[in-house]
Amino acid sequence: MRHPLLKYIRENELPFIFCPGCGSGIILRCTLEAMLESNHNLDEFVLLSGSGCNGWIAPPFNVDVFHTNHGRPIAYATGVKIGRPDLKVIVFTGDGDSAAIGGNHLIHAARRNIDMLVICINNSNYGMTGGQLSPTTPFKAYTMTSPYGNPEPPFDLCKLVEACGASFVARWTTAHPVQLKKSIAKGLSKKGFAFIDVISQCPTQFGRRLGYKNASEMVRWFKKASKTYNGPEGLQSFNGDQIPVGEFIDRELPEFTEVLRSIAEEARQSGGAN
């Protein structure tokens, strides 16, 4: 018997290219189920992704998809949303894709509060290209390019986008699929910039260097280390023993495309630039 979700997937994209145990498959399913349970038709959605492991989450969806340059999916998404503000825009991005190569796009999309949902699959390393250090690699963690331990403090992406002006900010792990799906649904209903940081396992690269035998060991640690917060008190720094998860920010702020059109209409009525 065919799985009922397969009709929403481009079967020519199967099998998925994800490594065995990768968390991207969990995130793909949570997103698809949230989309199907929303009050929108699938033809209202546009999905975008960059390069890297997590760039391959969007292409299997049987909707309009842009598979973009490394670090640029939010820039493309901005253009889509300005051109077609009626569409629901979802961006899949990784920690390197969003916080390093595309970091400038991330902070300015949050600052503008442009209406899109950004799902950051945060596996703390560049998994596809060999397991190099990324902006979210924990302090003193081992990677291919930090064999003696990471000397850099990691970015907390939830704190970053909150400070820039995002309307909705949440964090879950792949050990929290039910909560993640609910937050994706809430992000889709939000008018403004919604950001979900998803802590995900990379057993092939990062997990192996940390000494985990398999993906299930990493997921069990996510579950054990997570502590749920409701509200801004969850915006606290990671430490070695705890991952703050929950929905931290949910606020109403002016949305960029609406402001842009309001300014354009005022200019039209006044006869042009001053």
N, C-alpha and C positions, 0 to 999 in steps of 0.2 A: 504493500500500500504506500502510495506517495505521501510524503509529509505535506500537510496543508500549507506550510509556509513557502514551499518550493515554487509555487506559481508567482511569487513576488521576487524571485531571484533569476538572474540571467544564467541559465544552466550551462551556457558556453564558457562561463567563468569558473565552473567547477572542474576538478576539486580546488578548494581554496589553497593558496600558496603558503598559508601560515604554518610555522613550525608546529609539530605536535606539542600540545600543552600551552600554546600561546593564548593570551587572554583576549585577543582581538575577536575571536569567534563569539565569545560571550557578549561583547559589546555590540557586535553586529546584530545578534538576535534581540538583545534588549531594545536597541534602536528600532528595529523593524516592528516589534510588537507594540512599542509606544506609538509609532506612526500609524499603525493599523487601528489602534484604540483611540486615536485623536479624532477630532471633529472635522478632519480635512480629507479630501480625496488625494490619492497618491500622486495624481498629475499636478497637484499644487506644490510638490516638493522638488527642490534641487539640492543634490548632495555634492559636496566638494571634498577633495583630499589632496594632500601633497605627495611627496615621495617618501621612501622608507617603508618599513613593515606596515605601518598603519595607513599608508596611502592606498592599500589594497582593500580597505573595508568598504569604501563607497562603490567601486566598479560593479560588484555583483548585484546591487539593487536594481530592480527593473523599473527605474525612474530616470529622470534626467540627471546626468552625472558629469562632473568635470574632474578629471584626474590631472592635477596641475603640477607646476614646478615645485621643487623642494623649498619649503618656507613661504610659499605664496598662496595657499588656498584661501586665507582670509582676505587677501587683496582681491582675488577673483570674486569671492563671495560678496565683497563690498560693491563691486561693479554690478553683479547680478541683482542685488537688493535695491540699488539705486535705480536700475533700469526697470525692474519689475517688483515693486514693493508689495504686490499682492502674493508673491510666492513665499513659501516657508523654506528657509535656507538652513542647512545643517552642514557644518564643517567637521571632518575628522582630521585630527592632526596629532603628531607625537610631541614628546617633550623637546627633542632637538628641533623638529620642524617648527614648533610654535615659539619656543623660548630662546632659541639661538638664532638660526637662520632667518626665521620669521618673527623675531621678537618685536621689531618695530611695528609690524602690522597688528600684532596682538594688542599692544598697549593703546594704539590709536583707534582700533575698532572698539575697545572697551571705553576709551575716552569719549568717543562720539556717541556711544550707546546705540550703535546700529543694530537693527533687529535681525539677529541670527543666533543660532545655537552652535557653540563650539564645544566639541567633545574632545578633550585631550587625553590620549591614551599614553599614560605616563609610566614607562617601564624603566626609567632612570638610566638609560644608555642608548647609544645608536646601535640597535640590534641587527639591522640588515647589513651594515658595513663592517662588522667585526667586534662590536661591543665596546666602542670608545666611550670616554667620559662625556656626559651631557650636562646641561645646566641644572638638572634636578638630581644628579647622582648624590647620594648621601655623603656627608663628610666622612673621610677616611675609608670609604668603600673601595673595593678593588674592581678595576676595569682593565681592558687591554691597554689603555693609555695612562692608567694610574696603578701600576703593579705594586706600588708600596703604599697605596691608600690615597684617596682623593684629598688634595690640600685645600679645595675651594668650598666655601659655604654654599649650599644648594639654594636655588630659587624656590620660593613658595608661590606657586602660580595663582593660588586663590587669593592670597594677600595682594599680589600684584594687580590683578584685574579689579579687585574691590577698590583699591586705592585709585585706580584710573577712572572708575565710574560705571562699572558693570551693574546691570539691574538684578541679575540672578547669579549666585555663585554657590556651587556645591562640590563636594568631593565624596566619592565612594571607591571601593575596590572591586575587583572581579569576584570577590567572595560575597558581595552584596547585590546580586542581580535583581532582586525584587525592588529594593530601594533605588537602584540605579534606573530601572525602567520608569519608576514613578517620577524621579527627578527629570528624566529626559522628557516625559510627557508635560511636566510643569514648565520646563524650559521652552518647549514648543508653543505653549500657550502664553508665554511672557512677551510683552511688547518692549523690546530692547535687547541689549546684549546679554545673553545667557551663557555661562561657562561652567562646564562640569569637568573636574579633574578626576580621572579614573586611574587609580593605581593598579597596574597590570603586571602580570608575571612575564618574564622573558627567560625561560629555563635554558635556552640554547646558549645564551651569552652571559647576561648578568647573573642569573641564578646559579649557573655553574661556577662562576668565579667567587660567589659568596658561599659556596659549599652545599647548596641545596641539591639533593639527589634527583628531584623531578619537580614538575609543575605543581603537583598536589601539595608538596611540602611548602612551597611558597604561598599558595592560597590559604593553607591552614594557618600560616604565620600571619597573613593579612587579617584573617578573622580574629585571631588571638590578640593582635596588636592594636586593632581598631577600637576607638572610643567615639561614640556618637554624641554630637552636639547639635542643638537646634538654636541657630542664631549666631551672631558675630563672635561669641565666645569661642567658637570653633576655629577662628582665624588665629591660631597660635602655631608656633614653629614646631616642626617635627622634632622628635628626639629618638633615641635608639630603641625605645620601648613602646612608643605609641604613635598611631596614625589617626589624627583627628578626621572624622568623617561626619557627614550630615549636610543639611542645607543651611548655609551660613548667612547669605544675603538674599533678600527678596523685597525689592523696593520699586517704587514708581518714579521714573525720571523721564524727561523729554527724550523722544526717540529721534534719531538723526534724519531719516528720510522724511518724517513728518515735518520737522523743523525746516529742512531744505525746501520742501514744496511750499511751506508757508512763506518763506522768504521770497521764493520765485513768484508767488502769487502777489505779494505786496509790491514787488518790483514791477510786475506787469500792470497792476492797477495804478501805480504812480507814474508810469510812463518810462521806466528805465532807471539806470544808475544816476546817482546824484553827481 
